[in-house]
Amino acid sequence: LNQRSDVLAERAYCPWPDMEAIMREINLPLYSLETKHALVNFDILGISLPYENIYTNALNMLDLAGIPIYAKERTKQHPLVIAGGHAAYNPEPMAAFIDAFVIGEGEEIIHEIVNIHQSWQAADTPRDDLLLKLSQVWGVYIPSLYTAQYNPDHTISSIEKMTPDAPLPVLKRITPTL
């Protein structure tokens, strides 16, 4: 991403509890490692979910950054929160908190997401328009466009589209040559 002239990508990490306590005490929002910009001021926040145990860290980071934890509470002024990684192959446990999941490999898809986001910003349309456009990208799952039905044992019995334009199934993104 940083090879593009129109994008700045930086990193952030979930702080250790002692630093988190100080940040909360002095009301310092979570910031990027490279330039110390507050995460809430970025356009897109990408979260890597390599395994399920990190789910609570992701929620803590959103809270510490001053970004609403629930996706439905975010407005155009908040970053688009995307997630990917091995634990995103079953996105439903985090569906209420993430705007868009990348299912599969992100090397190519991230550029498509950025391009759509930039076009959306220029058009100044509602956030729902952004999510619908992102849903058309192979490998992007937008939880707000679907509803999960559960069996009595709490396993998923089916996923239903909330809008006819949402693809079903959402297919894993594959990058043929890495």
N, C-alpha and C positions, 0 to 999 in steps of 0.2 A: 504493500500500500504506500509506503513512503517513497517508492520510486515514481509515484504519480505526482504531478505538480499541483493537483487540486485536492490533495488529501494529506492529513497529518495523523499518523497512528502512533499512539503512545501506550505504555503499560501501566497497570495499577495492580496492587496486590492487597489481599485482606491482611490487615495488620495484626500483629500478635496482641493478646488481650491487654498488656500494659500500655501499648501505644494507643490502642482503641479507647481505653479509659481516658487517657489524656486528651485525645482528639474530641471526645464527647464532652469532657469537662470544659474545654476552651471553645467549644462549638466550631471546630475545624472540620470542614467536610473532606471526605476522601478525595485524594488528588492523584494526578498522574506522576509517575516516577521521573520522567524526563524534564518536564517544564513546570510541574507543580500546579497545573490547571485543575480546577475542581471538575470531577467527573460529570456533575450535573450540567456543565457548560459544553460538553461534547455533543455532537450530533447523533452518534451511534456509540453504544456501549456493548462490546462483545464480551461474553463470558464463556470461558472454557469450562466444560463440565466433564472432566475425564472419568469421574466415578461418582456414585450417588452420595457418598459421605460429604461431598463438598456443597451439596444443596444449601445447607444452612449458612455456609460462608458466603454464597452468592446473595442470599437474602440479607445477610448482615452488611455486606458491601453496599447494596442498594440503599439500605437504611442509613448507613454512615455517610453515603454520598449525598443524601437529601433527595433521593429519587423515590417516588412512591413505590412501595413494594409490590402492590397489585397493579397489573398491567391496565386494568379497566380504570384506574385512577389517574393515569398519565394523560397529559395534554400535549398539544403541539410544542409547548415550551420545554418538554422533557426529552431526553435522548431516547432514541429507538433502542430497546434492549433486546439483543439477539443472543442466542446461546447455541453452542455446538459441542462436539466431542462425543466420546463413547456413551456417556450417560444421557445424551440427547436422543439416542435411538428409541427410548421410551420416554417421550416428552411429557406425558400426562401428569406425573407427580409435580412438575414445575409449571404446568400450563397456566395457572392463574397469575404467575409472576413474570413470565417472559413474553415479549411481544411477538417474536419470530424465532423459530428454531431452524438451524441448518442441519438437515438430516443427511449425513454422509460427509464428503470431503469438501473443505472450504476454500481451497486454493483458487478456484475460478469464481465460485459463487459470490465471494465477498465483493468482487468488482461489480457484479450485477446488482448486488444490494446497494452498494454505494451510488451507482449510477441512478438507480430508481429513487433513492433517497434524495439525491441532488435535484432531480427533475421535480419531485414532489415539493421540495422546498421552494423552487422557482415558481411553481404553479400556485403555491399557497392555497392548497385545498385541504379538506378535513383529514385528520389522522387516519380515519377509516379507509380513505382512498389509498393511502400509502400501503396499508396492510393488505388490501385487496390486490394491488399491483404486485406486491411481494409474493403473494400466494401463487401467482402465475409462474414464478421461477421454479424450475425443476430442482427439487430438494429443499424447498422452504415450506415449513409448516407453521401456519398462523392459528394458534389455539382459539382465538376469539371467533373464528369462522366455523368452528365445529363444536359439537357437544358429544360427550362420551356417555354411553349407557353402561350400567354395571350389572353384573350378576349378583345373586345373593351373597356370594363369598367375596365380593368387592373386586373381583377381576373384571376387566373390560369385556363387555359382550359385543359392543359395536361402537363405531364412530359415525355420527351423522353430520352432514353439511348443514350449516345455518343459512347459506346463500348458494344459489345454483352455480355461481361462478367459481366456487372453491373446488379445487381438484380433489378427487378421492379415487384411489389412494394417493397419498403423497409418496413419491418414489425417492429412494436414496440417491443422492448425487454421487456420481463416480467421476473421478478425474483419470482419464486413460493413461496419461503420462505425467508422472511427478518429477 
